[in-house]
Amino acid sequence: MDNKIDIAIEYYTSKGQKILDKVNKSDNVSADELIQLGEEMAIIEYKLTALEIAKTN
């Protein structure tokens, strides 16, 4: 089970990093895009937190 959790953590960490890279590399991100990307990051962080808790239990 831990292996599946580790794979999921790697997946969501990668997705989060891609979002951060997109924001940091773009010079002209609109407010709507920032809001959308922020919402996606919040979801990813929530999932990562849940996976970390599941890993410790």
Secondary structure, DSSP 8 states (H G I E B T S, - for coil): -HHHHHHHHHHHHHHHHHHHHHHHH-S---HHHHHHHHHHHHHHHHHHHHHHHHHH-
